Amino acid sequence: MRRLLALTLALAGLIVVLAGAVPARARPQDGPLEQAGHLVVMPGTGRDWYGAYHVGGRTAYCADLMSAPPRQATAWREAPSGAPLIRQSGLARQSALPHGRGGAPVPARGMAELAWALTVTGESPGADTGVAVEHFVRLRTVGDEPQRRREAARWAAVVAAHPATRQAFAALDADARRFAGPYRIDLAWLRRPTLEDPSGEVEVTVRSAAGHGVPEVTVDVQADGSMSVRGRRSTTGADGTLRVQVRLAAPGASPASGTLTVTAAGLPGARPRVFVPTPATVQRLLAAPAPVSVSATVSATLEPRFSPTVTTRTRDPLALAGEPAVDIITVTGGRPGAEFRGDSTLYGPFATLDALSAASAEDAPVVGRAAFRGRYDAHGRAAVSTDDGLTYPGPGYYTWVETLEEARFVAPPPPPEWPQLAETSLALAPSVSTHLSATNTDGGAVLSDSLRVTGVPGLEVPGGGRLSIVAQGRLLGPLAPRDGSAESKCDGLDWSRAPVAARYADLDLTGGRAADALAAEGLAAAATTLPGCYTADAVVSISHGSRPPVILTHEPGHPSQTVLVHAPEPSPEPSPSPEATPSPEATPSPSPTPEPTPPAAPTPTPTAVPPAPHSRPTASVRISQTTPGLPSTGA
């Protein structure tokens, strides 16, 4: 019995010992991920799992080639964000090596590639993919050449057992180098909005750290300001790009601006998550990081472009020398509400319109410049005039040329053609000169007036029409002269009630005449035998529809326009004619050779012409002119 009891106790003890030597079953949170790897006979270790694991509900992969498998961990914690991932170096001899011992940290580029591979392969990779990721992680976390050789031997065994894993790894490794982050978004205008076409197109490229376009990235597009989005797409294409159609609202008086914001979401982070086990001799697990987003913006502005049209006209197409010269400026198509400035240059005088047309702004005489300023209304229109600092200095043709100052968003119009008739004025400095002339005739004197208008350089008024110049006048007298010398007897007389000896009216001085020949003679002609003082007056009207008539008056009584006709002096009586004495008869001379002669014609008897029974003696009229030869001038 004792022997049986002892045998039983010994057997129980052996069972306990044997039970203690069997490894604990892997827990669900840190064991292999089913169907995400392969069991492969490894050199030196026998049949082993090569693929994905899971920890805390996350798919993860082992680092630390020479540490114990994850199933031996008693606890897990996540390493702080940004903590370095130290590579393990060396080979285990008697026991597992602590994780992350002896090597250098994985560089940022390697961390980004790890994060990319862990992210894009997802939480449920296929078996070959899980194997490829495991090898990818091992290569970037081994710390020295012995570990690299050991991993190469293990990988050779995996590929020998599952040849498709070689291609899966090659594709994963190549794509990681091309598409790993950090990421940026490049935005490029393919077509910018313009005033003529406010639509635009932006090319969006999500680029990896290596500069390649990343395909199949979810992109969110937003526009603000005056911009709207058209033709929106949600993911990048195979080349990592997409095109976004935008449109800007047309600008008003101020620019129209808008911003396009493009956000790429779901991108792999820059570093993997690192789960650190307890004890330190267990392999660390790497998992995909939380996805990140990157954004970029591009803006566009449509500045208004105003090209005003400037039309000007002279205020006075017909003016008098010395009057203010004013230019009226009308602007359309300007920037609503904005101020504008400019100046107008007055050129002249020109003797004729032909002379004006033959000149140019570069060589024409300049009278001066006058400034103008104003503000556009809500429709971009304005009408202003120059200040009145300039005057027309003398007779002639004058023209304006305006210049609009450059302003923001406003392009000044080009110089106008030379000349613009609407901007041209005819300035007059008119005066009237007259001369009363007298000539002797049998029995009296003949008086007549002559008239000349000067200071009118042309008859054509710019912009249309001709001047009308009409004269009227009278011959006044006789008035009794004063006592004194002949030169002063007609001075100072009151002509307001003088008799009118002759008159003329509605005399058109422009009919068939040039501007330099506005004259007439023989006006108000009258013959008189009445002695006394005579004078003439004249009124000239220069008219055009653009202004009230200009009236020139030549008052009577100017010394140069006054003559004195003296009383006629009787002529001497004619002497009586002597009586006719008969001629003695002629004695014929004998002809040496008598020839027959024709009979002589009978001679008529002369008859004396008796004087006219009522004839009167002729008078000799003497005329005195106060200042002969000098015309009088009226204005």
Rosetta blueprint (number, residue, H / E / L):
1 M L
2 R H
3 R H
4 L H
5 L H
6 A H
7 L H
8 T H
9 L H
10 A H
11 L H
12 A H
13 G H
14 L H
15 I H
16 V H
17 V H
18 L H
19 A H
20 G H
21 A H
22 V L
23 P L
24 A L
25 R L
26 A L
27 R L
28 P L
29 Q L
30 D L
31 G L
32 P E
33 L E
34 E E
35 Q E
36 A E
37 G E
38 H E
39 L E
40 V E
41 V E
42 M E
43 P L
44 G L
45 T L
46 G E
47 R E
48 D E
49 W E
50 Y E
51 G E
52 A E
53 Y E
54 H E
55 V E
56 G L
57 G L
58 R E
59 T E
60 A E
61 Y E
62 C E
63 A L
64 D L
65 L L
66 M L
67 S L
68 A E
69 P L
70 P H
71 R H
72 Q H
73 A L
74 T L
75 A E
76 W E
77 R E
78 E E
79 A L
80 P L
81 S L
82 G L
83 A L
84 P L
85 L L
86 I E
87 R E
88 Q E
89 S L
90 G L
91 L L
92 A L
93 R L
94 Q L
95 S L
96 A L
97 L L
98 P L
99 H L
100 G L
101 R L
102 G E
103 G E
104 A E
105 P E
106 V L
107 P L
108 A H
109 R H
110 G H
111 M H
112 A H
113 E H
114 L H
115 A H
116 W H
117 A H
118 L H
119 T H
120 V H
121 T L
122 G L
123 E L
124 S L
125 P L
126 G L
127 A H
128 D H
129 T H
130 G H
131 V H
132 A H
133 V H
134 E H
135 H H
136 F H
137 V H
138 R H
139 L H
140 R H
141 T H
142 V E
143 G L
144 D L
145 E H
146 P H
147 Q H
148 R H
149 R H
150 R H
151 E H
152 A H
153 A H
154 R H
155 W H
156 A H
157 A H
158 V H
159 V H
160 A H
161 A H
162 H L
163 P L
164 A H
165 T H
166 R H
167 Q H
168 A H
169 F H
170 A H
171 A H
172 L H
173 D H
174 A H
175 D H
176 A H
177 R H
178 R H
179 F H
180 A L
181 G L
182 P L
183 Y L
184 R E
185 I E
186 D E
187 L E
188 A E
189 W E
190 L E
191 R E
192 R L
193 P L
194 T L
195 L L
196 E L
197 D L
198 P L
199 S E
200 G E
201 E E
202 V E
203 E E
204 V E
205 T E
206 V E
207 R E
208 S L
209 A L
210 A L
211 G L
212 H L
213 G E
214 V L
215 P L
216 E L
217 V L
218 T E
219 V E
220 D E
221 V E
222 Q E
223 A E
224 D E
225 G E
226 S L
227 M E
228 S E
229 V E
230 R E
231 G L
232 R L
233 R L
234 S L
235 T E
236 T L
237 G L
238 A L
239 D L
240 G L
241 T E
242 L E
243 R E
244 V E
245 Q E
246 V E
247 R E
248 L E
249 A L
250 A L
251 P L
252 G L
253 A L
254 S L
255 P L
256 A E
257 S E
258 G E
259 T E
260 L E
261 T E
262 V E
263 T E
264 A E
265 A E
266 G E
267 L E
268 P L
269 G L
270 A L
271 R L
272 P L
273 R E
274 V E
275 F E
276 V E
277 P E
278 T E
279 P L
280 A L
281 T L
282 V E
283 Q L
284 R L
285 L E
286 L E
287 A E
288 A L
289 P L
290 A L
291 P L
292 V E
293 S E
294 V E
295 S E
296 A E
297 T E
298 V E
299 S E
300 A E
301 T E
302 L E
303 E L
304 P L
305 R L
306 F E
307 S L
308 P L
309 T E
310 V E
311 T E
312 T E
313 R E
314 T E
315 R L
316 D L
317 P L
318 L E
319 A E
320 L E
321 A L
322 G L
323 E L
324 P E
325 A L
326 V L
327 D E
328 I E
329 I E
330 T E
331 V E
332 T E
333 G L
334 G L
335 R L
336 P L
337 G L
338 A L
339 E E
340 F E
341 R E
342 G E
343 D E
344 S E
345 T E
346 L E
347 Y E
348 G E
349 P E
350 F E
351 A L
352 T L
353 L H
354 D H
355 A H
356 L H
357 S H
358 A H
359 A L
360 S L
361 A L
362 E L
363 D L
364 A L
365 P L
366 V E
367 V E
368 G E
369 R E
370 A E
371 A E
372 F E
373 R E
374 G E
375 R E
376 Y L
377 D L
378 A L
379 H L
380 G L
381 R L
382 A E
383 A E
384 V E
385 S E
386 T L
387 D L
388 D L
389 G L
390 L L
391 T E
392 Y L
393 P L
394 G L
395 P L
396 G E
397 Y E
398 Y E
399 T E
400 W E
401 V E
402 E E
403 T E
404 L E
405 E L
406 E L
407 A E
408 R L
409 F L
410 V E
411 A L
412 P L
413 P L
414 P L
415 P L
416 P L
417 E L
418 W L
419 P L
420 Q L
421 L H
422 A H
423 E H
424 T E
425 S E
426 L E
427 A E
428 L E
429 A L
430 P L
431 S E
432 V E
433 S E
434 T E
435 H E
436 L E
437 S E
438 A E
439 T E
440 N E
441 T E
442 D L
443 G L
444 G E
445 A E
446 V E
447 L E
448 S E
449 D E
450 S E
451 L E
452 R E
453 V E
454 T E
455 G L
456 V L
457 P L
458 G L
459 L L
460 E E
461 V L
462 P L
463 G L
464 G L
465 G L
466 R E
467 L L
468 S E
469 I E
470 V E
471 A E
472 Q E
473 G E
474 R E
475 L E
476 L E
477 G E
478 P E
479 L E
480 A L
481 P L
482 R L
483 D L
484 G L
485 S L
486 A L
487 E L
488 S L
489 K L
490 C L
491 D L
492 G L
493 L L
494 D L
495 W L
496 S L
497 R L
498 A L
499 P L
500 V E
501 A E
502 A E
503 R E
504 Y E
505 A E
506 D E
507 L E
508 D E
509 L L
510 T L
511 G L
512 G L
513 R L
514 A L
515 A H
516 D H
517 A H
518 L L
519 A E
520 A E
521 E E
522 G E
523 L E
524 A E
525 A E
526 A E
527 A E
528 T E
529 T L
530 L L
531 P L
532 G E
533 C E
534 Y E
535 T E
536 A E
537 D E
538 A E
539 V E
540 V E
541 S E
542 I E
543 S E
544 H E
545 G L
546 S L
547 R E
548 P E
549 P E
550 V E
551 I E
552 L E
553 T E
554 H E
555 E L
556 P L
557 G L
558 H L
559 P H
560 S H
561 Q H
562 T E
563 V E
564 L E
565 V E
566 H L
567 A L
568 P L
569 E E
570 P E
571 S L
572 P L
573 E L
574 P L
575 S L
576 P L
577 S L
578 P L
579 E L
580 A L
581 T L
582 P L
583 S L
584 P L
585 E L
586 A L
587 T L
588 P L
589 S L
590 P L
591 S L
592 P L
593 T L
594 P L
595 E L
596 P L
597 T L
598 P L
599 P L
600 A L
601 A L
602 P L
603 T L
604 P L
605 T L
606 P L
607 T L
608 A L
609 V L
610 P L
611 P L
612 A L
613 P L
614 H L
615 S L
616 R L
617 P L
618 T L
619 A E
620 S E
621 V L
622 R L
623 I E
624 S E
625 Q E
626 T L
627 T L
628 P L
629 G L
630 L L
631 P L
632 S E
633 T E
634 G E
635 A L
